[in-house]
Amino acid sequence: MPEDKTICTLITGGSAGIGRAFAEKCAQRGMNLFLVALPDEDLTETEKFIRNRWNVHVESLGIDLTEKDAPEKVFLYCIDHGLKINMLINNAGRAGSAIFEESSPQYSDERVLLNIRALVLLTRLFLPMLKESEKSYILNIASLSGYYPIPYKTVYSASKAFVIRFSLALAEELRNSPVQVSVVCPNGVETNPGTFGRIRAHGFWGNLSKIDRFDLAEYTLSRMLHGKQIIIPKWINRFFLFLAKITPLSLQMKLLRKEFEKEVKVSR
């Protein structure tokens, strides 16, 4: 355990799925943790498991980050409890596939509030604290879908496009500061029954491009700590991006629509 237990890595959505994988991989590296997630048994169990397994300091806060004042409450918790964040992992997010017209306004609102608003406000609130460290990190979890305008994932893919552009712009602003900004863009990550179904819907290509959540966390942390700004796991996903650059947009859209219709059918 680091000598100063108040120096922590903050992980949103840190109780399950990708967030828990990052929490475990950070703990393996001896990092103290502050986990922020919905208040449920997963959060309590994750905190207890990591503390007992790796003997690092772990604190948690159960909160819904879509609530208007949630980002500020997270920041104030750290101030009140004397926690100093030197790594911010903005992982919490909502995925899913739906026909936009048939989806509820709440469906879209949750994705905007969590995937964009919470990420931006947490970053802004913690940035002065991060700059106080000799070296600190912001890691934003985006998606390969952020590089494409994907039918049936209209709000989700657009929100991840925002995360990519926001991360790159902020990284340039902070170029001469102690804060390094990285963004990771995985393709399919098997984390729950919903993602299992959506990945399987894409057949051979879905299976080839997916990544285990623990492999994702290990690969991402390793690349981030070596100074990598944009992290795209697996060669096949980097190849997909190359193909997109040489494929006419009209053809891309037709292919994307046909491919992601499969996810909608699985989701129904």
Steps between C-alpha positions, in 0.01 A plus 500: 500500500631850420624686807238773462162329487330829413652493148246310291384401154137597447301260281140572406282199438762312699279231651441276197591431140785700348523725805557209736764358266685833512462508878656156538785573259575830675498324837745243364731793430470611863272797434255614767146533366194719526213318327190690392198304380131444557425414864449124494650171617747494211674810634523365855625161382759648264640730767531212748648258245771739379597612849543141619670374184762771445524681833449845350289779643154501341216744554172516314206730443164373383340762278311537172719715276204601284374713790564869447720558806670158502837607352532776759406257779778264387751785507384626839525147644868499408554843655314407818684167538844631408536291184743621236425365153800447272320287241143551376348216298171616348347160428132530594277494194189362336506298179213322322331481161159640409297655222527868590135585430382207712732569793383707794629851563643363825705245304683779316516731799678238714768454236560873466507555877734211576715461188558873451387728783632302797831433326554867414405634842707246693798583282453874556452464874803277557739664255647752751561213745659286229736785410633503856667160448843459345338266245130422460264344250154534351376192318172526312323185385362559151423241233591411145143599417601860569674501161177411314148648470322175590128451430315350799779623728440863409545665839755249631738523203466878496573518873817295454604722209471789745718316754772443239505862381475638852793284612723601211422870540558492874823306457632779279398768751684308773806414293732705724340390827554193724165357382498243222167438323437167327193351335437132430270384221419129526253317279281235664576427866317210663377632835135394543224301322405805293848543357535124445194506277602809306848360432365162390261677263801605291616141454857439384604867499350564842688206643826603334488862618378449859729514801482363852446778754806409705717484188362842406586648838852354503577608143357848554681572825829379354464720193381800701789479746736495201356830377259379232224752428261303278470131588325259263528137612539218243639529149165419337345814645784715373448332161128590512596865545736481204222359283267780609748758369494352149129410481247754365269626773184394314626141486611513864154609610329224305729237649466640852122505478483137390753388758344675798147397412619167638552653845152651502346161427695344786402782738129456439 
